[in-house]
Amino acid sequence: MNKIFFTVALGLGFWGAIVAQEIEYSEAKANPESCTSIMVGKRASADGSVITSHTCDGNYRTWMNIVPAQKYERDTVTNIYDGLMHTEFADDRTDRVVKGAIPQARATYRFLNTSYPCLNEKRLGIGETTISGRRELINPNGMFMIEELERIALERCTTAREAIRLMGELIAKYGYADWGECLTVADPKEVWHFEVFGEGKDKIGGVWAAVRIPDDHVGVSANIPRISSIDLKDKDRYMASENVFEVAKKLGYWDGKQPFCFWKAYGGTDKAFNIREYFILSTLAPSLNLSYDAEELPFSVKPEKSVSVSDVINYLRQTYEGTQWDMTKNLKVMTHPRDGSAPEEITSPSANPWMGMDMIEMLNALKPEAVTRYRLVAVPQCSYSTVIQLRDGLPDDIGGIVWMSLDNPGQSPRIPIFCGTTKLPECFNICGQRRYREDAVVWKFRRTNKLATVRWGMTRDKLQSALAHFDEKGQTDIPFVEQIYTKLKETKGEEAAREYLTNYTSDFAGAAILRWQELGDEFWKMFARGF
């Protein structure tokens, strides 16, 4: 098995320097095609927001819509599906199976229906990462996949604790059918890290635990179980299924004598973190001198500087540039100045951190170990990603924002979608994963992003300048958006205020789409001239 060595040191951009340490990291664990979620407590954030996030990495649907709040008659039921992650539009049920039905609530909340549903009108937000766990725990006869649990929670709940309790009740009654999953569940006051597994092929039910991230801490989930000890006497910090200890004993995962460790029992891994957790937590709290050789890292850390929404956005763009894990660090070429000045060594303009395996294998055939492939935070196979900002002391409509990005989060801008946004532009209603579709929003960004990697050394400044523009616009516009929303609500009513938020989201998306189309055209022109 190949090994990767990573030294975390020196210039890490806005995070500052941390202690240098060489890491030996297995190639097999370096490339999971899954997700990253960062959680920020309200006293750890720069503005008192609670933040959760999610990079939906993999071939999942990119269509998304806003499902309106609805009221139902008594004895109405709602179907539970085997998953709608690979459909092409909202009403597409091709090859989808109804696993069962449950009683419908008399009233449901409006929510943003992404592949993993993520935010409702009451400022309840959810991020996700797949943590796998022991294969023998999966029960395909259970009713609920993780995304359907999220949907029901967002339709019915207003707080993180309420959502966790409801999902636990549904799992116990109807059964959990998915791999091990982590949900990062947040409201304007707190954020929780929730992990769930099945009980085995013939057992309807499931086992789960949830830990609250302290208000002054930041946590990370990145495709590996993280929950360690659980103290159910501390009801303010821990929750778990009633069977959490019993199942571990029954299945031989815990002898009942050693201290109980959730990730060891149900995850079946030899470690509770990988490089993404290590990198993020280490750079947030460098004085802790965290060691990659440890069996566990702290479940969460108190950051040495407050963490803004922009910081979380930048973490989700991370490619480890400037570190020993930089994929392009060995791809050097000499310049050929025409003005007579001395040549200098630079990174090849053709090098980029998202090279495919064909390119990596060719480069390594020319020079062994020129490039080592590893798992970045920002990956090109990302379907979409969210940074969910939940602000207390504000009306629901304006107090919750999803900063949405399509395609590679390292290359695409963030579009604000508010709790009060009631409709998305038409291009958001179509998935772009099955084929190239110019009417699908993801291709508005993907075309340009892929072109940019052809000559990344020449295109990155233009693309990153556009990213910075929309980052700044998003953050500086928000106070003005709040003022206009408040005035409209007072003078013309809630419906007019929500229409304004809906139009703002649409206008912001339109401006970002247009700029990325212009950049793509510019890149084609550059390449046509042979640059």
KACORLIN-V610241 format. One record per residue. N is the residue number from 0. RES is the residue in one letter. PHI is phi in degrees with one decimal (none if undefined). OMEGA is omega in whole degrees, 0 to 359 (none if undefined). Layout:
BEGIN
[[N;RES;PHI;OMEGA] [N;RES;PHI;OMEGA]]
END
This chain:
BEGIN
[[0;M;none;179] [1;N;-66.2;176] [2;K;-118.0;177] [3;I;-116.8;178] [4;F;-115.8;185] [5;F;-133.1;174] [6;T;-105.0;177] [7;V;-87.1;183] [8;A;-166.0;168] [9;L;54.6;197] [10;G;-68.1;177] [11;L;-108.5;176] [12;G;59.4;187] [13;F;-73.0;180] [14;W;-79.9;183] [15;G;85.9;184] [16;A;-86.1;172] [17;I;-133.2;184] [18;V;-62.0;180] [19;A;-75.6;177] [20;Q;-155.4;178] [21;E;-89.5;183] [22;I;-115.7;170] [23;E;-100.2;191] [24;Y;-137.9;186] [25;S;-73.8;179] [26;E;-59.9;183] [27;A;-61.3;181] [28;K;-94.9;187] [29;A;-84.4;189] [30;N;-130.3;175] [31;P;-63.5;184] [32;E;-90.9;189] [33;S;-117.2;201] [34;C;-125.6;176] [35;T;-131.1;175] [36;S;-132.1;176] [37;I;-113.9;181] [38;M;-117.8;181] [39;V;-128.9;176] [40;G;-72.8;189] [41;K;-66.7;179] [42;R;-90.4;174] [43;A;-91.4;183] [44;S;-86.6;185] [45;A;-70.0;185] [46;D;-124.4;180] [47;G;83.7;176] [48;S;-72.7;162] [49;V;-97.9;185] [50;I;-128.6;164] [51;T;-131.2;187] [52;S;-158.1;183] [53;H;-167.6;167] [54;T;-102.6;181] [55;C;-84.8;187] [56;D;-89.9;181] [57;G;134.2;185] [58;N;-87.9;179] [59;Y;-110.5;184] [60;R;-59.1;177] [61;T;-106.9;173] [62;W;-70.3;177] [63;M;-151.2;178] [64;N;-146.7;177] [65;I;-106.3;181] [66;V;-84.9;184] [67;P;-70.1;171] [68;A;-64.1;183] [69;Q;-141.3;174] [70;K;-117.9;186] [71;Y;-132.1;174] [72;E;-74.2;176] [73;R;-60.8;177] [74;D;67.4;172] [75;T;-76.8;176] [76;V;-119.9;174] [77;T;-121.2;179] [78;N;-73.5;174] [79;I;-112.2;186] [80;Y;-97.9;176] [81;D;-77.1;178] [82;G;124.3;179] [83;L;-120.8;187] [84;M;-77.1;184] [85;H;-124.5;176] [86;T;-85.1;185] [87;E;-101.4;178] [88;F;-159.8;192] [89;A;-60.0;183] [90;D;-94.1;180] [91;D;-72.6;177] [92;R;-122.1;180] [93;T;-58.2;177] [94;D;62.1;178] [95;R;-92.0;183] [96;V;-116.5;173] [97;V;-80.8;181] [98;K;-78.3;182] [99;G;165.5;179] [100;A;-144.4;177] [101;I;-130.2;178] [102;P;-58.6;178] [103;Q;-83.4;174] [104;A;-66.3;179] [105;R;-66.9;177] [106;A;-146.4;179] [107;T;-123.6;179] [108;Y;-93.2;172] [109;R;-66.4;179] [110;F;-149.4;177] [111;L;-85.3;188] [112;N;-96.6;173] [113;T;-92.4;180] [114;S;-52.3;166] [115;Y;-105.3;185] [116;P;-50.4;199] [117;C;-126.8;185] [118;L;-156.7;174] [119;N;-113.0;186] [120;E;-68.1;181] [121;K;-97.7;179] [122;R;66.8;169] [123;L;-96.2;184] [124;G;-119.8;182] [125;I;-137.9;168] [126;G;-108.7;186] [127;E;-149.5;164] [128;T;-146.7;177] [129;T;-80.5;183] [130;I;-115.6;171] [131;S;62.8;183] [132;G;81.2;184] [133;R;-75.5;182] [134;R;-59.1;185] [135;E;-69.7;178] [136;L;-82.3;184] [137;I;-70.5;178] [138;N;-123.0;182] [139;P;-65.0;180] [140;N;-83.9;174] [141;G;-65.3;184] [142;M;-83.5;195] [143;F;-101.2;161] [144;M;-85.6;188] [145;I;-63.5;183] [146;E;-67.8;177] [147;E;-74.7;172] [148;L;-61.0;179] [149;E;-61.4;181] [150;R;-59.7;182] [151;I;-63.3;179] [152;A;-62.2;181] [153;L;-69.6;178] [154;E;-68.2;193] [155;R;-119.2;191] [156;C;-116.2;179] [157;T;-118.9;180] [158;T;-129.2;180] [159;A;-63.1;181] [160;R;-63.4;179] [161;E;-61.3;180] [162;A;-63.5;181] [163;I;-64.6;179] [164;R;-62.4;179] [165;L;-63.3;179] [166;M;-60.5;177] [167;G;-61.4;179] [168;E;-65.2;179] [169;L;-64.6;178] [170;I;-62.2;182] [171;A;-63.3;186] [172;K;-83.7;188] [173;Y;-113.0;177] [174;G;96.0;180] [175;Y;-108.2;189] [176;A;-114.1;190] [177;D;-97.2;168] [178;W;-64.2;172] [179;G;-60.4;183] [180;E;-136.1;171] [181;C;-117.6;170] [182;L;-114.6;178] [183;T;-107.0;195] [184;V;-106.2;189] [185;A;-137.1;169] [186;D;-136.6;185] [187;P;-65.9;182] [188;K;-110.4;185] [189;E;-159.9;178] [190;V;-134.6;183] [191;W;-119.8;176] [192;H;-107.0;187] [193;F;-115.3;178] [194;E;-122.1;185] [195;V;-139.6;176] [196;F;-137.1;171] [197;G;-77.5;178] [198;E;-105.2;182] [199;G;129.8;189] [200;K;-60.3;185] [201;D;-107.0;185] [202;K;-121.2;175] [203;I;-75.5;183] [204;G;151.8;180] [205;G;168.3;179] [206;V;-133.6;185] [207;W;-152.2;173] [208;A;-146.3;179] [209;A;-140.7;180] [210;V;-127.2;178] [211;R;-81.2;173] [212;I;-71.8;178] [213;P;-53.9;186] [214;D;-58.3;181] [215;D;-101.8;183] [216;H;-120.9;173] [217;V;-126.2;177] [218;G;-122.4;181] [219;V;-139.8;169] [220;S;-125.1;183] [221;A;-147.7;170] [222;N;74.6;174] [223;I;-151.8;179] [224;P;-60.2;185] [225;R;-121.2;185] [226;I;-70.8;183] [227;S;-105.9;178] [228;S;-77.7;177] [229;I;-133.4;181] [230;D;-112.8;186] [231;L;-72.2;172] [232;K;-73.4;178] [233;D;-89.7;187] [234;K;-70.8;178] [235;D;-78.3;187] [236;R;-119.5;187] [237;Y;-131.9;168] [238;M;-140.7;177] [239;A;-163.7;174] [240;S;-68.1;182] [241;E;-61.5;185] [242;N;-96.6;191] [243;V;-59.5;180] [244;F;-87.0;183] [245;E;-60.3;182] [246;V;-64.3;179] [247;A;-60.6;178] [248;K;-68.5;184] [249;K;-59.1;182] [250;L;-90.1;176] [251;G;78.4;179] [252;Y;-89.0;182] [253;W;-150.9;184] [254;D;-86.6;180] [255;G;78.8;181] [256;K;-108.3;177] [257;Q;-69.3;175] [258;P;-55.7;183] [259;F;-73.1;177] [260;C;-130.9;186] [261;F;-60.8;184] [262;W;-67.9;177] [263;K;-69.2;183] [264;A;-65.1;189] [265;Y;-102.8;180] [266;G;-79.6;181] [267;G;67.5;179] [268;T;-102.0;179] [269;D;-99.8;183] [270;K;-156.5;184] [271;A;-108.9;178] [272;F;-162.9;174] [273;N;-125.8;189] [274;I;-67.9;182] [275;R;-65.6;177] [276;E;-60.4;181] [277;Y;-62.1;183] [278;F;-61.4;185] [279;I;-67.6;182] [280;L;-66.4;180] [281;S;-65.8;182] [282;T;-76.2;175] [283;L;-75.3;184] [284;A;-134.7;186] [285;P;-62.4;183] [286;S;-69.5;177] [287;L;-71.3;181] [288;N;50.1;181] [289;L;-61.4;183] [290;S;-110.4;176] [291;Y;-70.5;179] [292;D;-79.4;181] [293;A;-69.7;175] [294;E;-73.2;179] [295;E;-134.5;165] [296;L;-101.6;170] [297;P;-53.8;181] [298;F;-59.4;175] [299;S;-149.5;181] [300;V;-131.7;172] [301;K;-87.3;183] [302;P;-67.2;181] [303;E;-79.3;171] [304;K;-133.6;179] [305;S;-61.6;187] [306;V;-110.0;180] [307;S;-96.4;173] [308;V;-57.2;179] [309;S;-61.8;177] [310;D;-63.3;179] [311;V;-63.7;176] [312;I;-56.9;181] [313;N;-69.1;174] [314;Y;-61.7;180] [315;L;-72.5;174] [316;R;-96.1;191] [317;Q;-69.6;174] [318;T;-123.1;180] [319;Y;62.8;179] [320;E;-59.0;180] [321;G;87.4;177] [322;T;-110.1;177] [323;Q;-68.8;177] [324;W;-92.6;178] [325;D;-70.2;183] [326;M;-63.2;185] [327;T;-97.0;191] [328;K;-63.4;181] [329;N;-97.6;186] [330;L;-95.1;184] [331;K;-101.2;175] [332;V;-137.6;177] [333;M;-97.3;175] [334;T;-75.5;179] [335;H;-128.8;184] [336;P;-60.6;178] [337;R;-91.3;182] [338;D;-92.7;179] [339;G;87.6;179] [340;S;-71.7;185] [341;A;-70.0;175] [342;P;-62.4;175] [343;E;-137.5;181] [344;E;-88.6;179] [345;I;-135.3;170] [346;T;-68.6;182] [347;S;-56.4;176] [348;P;-58.8;180] [349;S;-84.9;181] [350;A;-79.1;174] [351;N;-149.9;185] [352;P;-74.5;184] [353;W;-115.2;179] [354;M;-61.9;177] [355;G;-78.2;184] [356;M;-64.9;179] [357;D;-60.1;180] [358;M;-66.1;181] [359;I;-61.6;180] [360;E;-64.9;179] [361;M;-65.4;180] [362;L;-63.5;180] [363;N;-72.6;174] [364;A;-70.4;179] [365;L;-74.7;179] [366;K;-145.6;183] [367;P;-52.6;177] [368;E;63.6;175] [369;A;-64.9;181] [370;V;-134.3;173] [371;T;-112.6;181] [372;R;-81.0;181] [373;Y;-154.3;185] [374;R;-92.4;175] [375;L;-84.8;168] [376;V;-75.6;177] [377;A;-87.7;182] [378;V;-128.8;182] [379;P;-71.1;179] [380;Q;-84.7;178] [381;C;-70.2;177] [382;S;-78.7;176] [383;Y;-160.8;176] [384;S;-146.8;183] [385;T;-128.2;164] [386;V;-121.8;187] [387;I;-103.2;183] [388;Q;-107.8;184] [389;L;-118.8;188] [390;R;-112.5;180] [391;D;-80.0;175] [392;G;77.8;179] [393;L;-126.9;174] [394;P;-60.7;180] [395;D;-52.6;187] [396;D;-55.5;185] [397;I;-103.7;185] [398;G;-80.9;177] [399;G;-117.0;181] [400;I;-134.8;167] [401;V;-98.9;172] [402;W;-89.9;191] [403;M;-95.9;176] [404;S;-132.1;176] [405;L;-105.6;179] [406;D;68.1;187] [407;N;-58.0;181] [408;P;-66.3;176] [409;G;-78.1;184] [410;Q;-128.4;188] [411;S;-105.0;179] [412;P;-76.8;179] [413;R;-104.6;182] [414;I;-108.9;181] [415;P;-78.9;173] [416;I;-121.4;186] [417;F;-90.6;172] [418;C;-56.6;181] [419;G;-85.1;175] [420;T;-67.2;186] [421;T;-108.0;181] [422;K;-156.5;177] [423;L;-106.4;176] [424;P;-56.6;186] [425;E;-56.5;183] [426;C;-67.0;176] [427;F;-76.6;186] [428;N;-86.2;184] [429;I;-120.2;176] [430;C;-82.2;180] [431;G;-109.3;186] [432;Q;-86.8;184] [433;R;-77.0;186] [434;R;-163.4;175] [435;Y;-73.7;179] [436;R;-133.7;180] [437;E;-70.7;178] [438;D;-91.9;179] [439;A;-98.7;188] [440;V;-60.5;184] [441;V;-61.5;181] [442;W;-76.0;174] [443;K;-63.5;180] [444;F;-105.3;186] [445;R;-63.0;181] [446;R;-56.6;181] [447;T;-67.6;181] [448;N;-61.2;179] [449;K;-67.6;177] [450;L;-60.3;183] [451;A;-60.9;183] [452;T;-75.8;178] [453;V;-63.0;176] [454;R;-134.0;186] [455;W;-56.8;180] [456;G;-63.3;180] [457;M;-97.9;186] [458;T;-99.2;191] [459;R;-61.0;181] [460;D;-63.2;179] [461;K;-65.0;182] [462;L;-68.5;181] [463;Q;-70.6;174] [464;S;-64.5;177] [465;A;-67.3;176] [466;L;-59.4;181] [467;A;-61.2;179] [468;H;-60.9;183] [469;F;-74.4;172] [470;D;-59.8;182] [471;E;-65.8;179] [472;K;-59.0;181] [473;G;-60.0;183] [474;Q;-73.3;182] [475;T;-78.4;180] [476;D;-74.1;190] [477;I;-54.9;179] [478;P;-58.9;179] [479;F;-71.1;177] [480;V;-61.4;178] [481;E;-60.0;182] [482;Q;-63.0;182] [483;I;-66.7;178] [484;Y;-57.7;183] [485;T;-62.7;180] [486;K;-64.4;179] [487;L;-64.4;180] [488;K;-63.0;180] [489;E;-72.1;187] [490;T;-96.2;185] [491;K;-121.4;176] [492;G;103.9;186] [493;E;-64.1;181] [494;E;-62.9;179] [495;A;-66.3;179] [496;A;-65.6;178] [497;R;-69.3;177] [498;E;-62.4;177] [499;Y;-62.0;179] [500;L;-61.9;179] [501;T;-62.1;179] [502;N;-68.1;178] [503;Y;-63.0;177] [504;T;-57.5;181] [505;S;-63.7;180] [506;D;-66.3;179] [507;F;-62.9;179] [508;A;-61.8;180] [509;G;-62.1;179] [510;A;-65.3;180] [511;A;-66.3;179] [512;I;-61.4;180] [513;L;-60.6;181] [514;R;-63.9;180] [515;W;-70.4;174] [516;Q;-66.4;178] [517;E;-63.3;178] [518;L;-62.4;179] [519;G;-60.0;178] [520;D;-62.7;180] [521;E;-64.9;180] [522;F;-66.5;176] [523;W;-58.8;181] [524;K;-65.4;178] [525;M;-59.0;184] [526;F;-70.7;180] [527;A;-63.7;179] [528;R;-85.0;176] [529;G;85.2;180] [530;F;-73.0;none]]
END
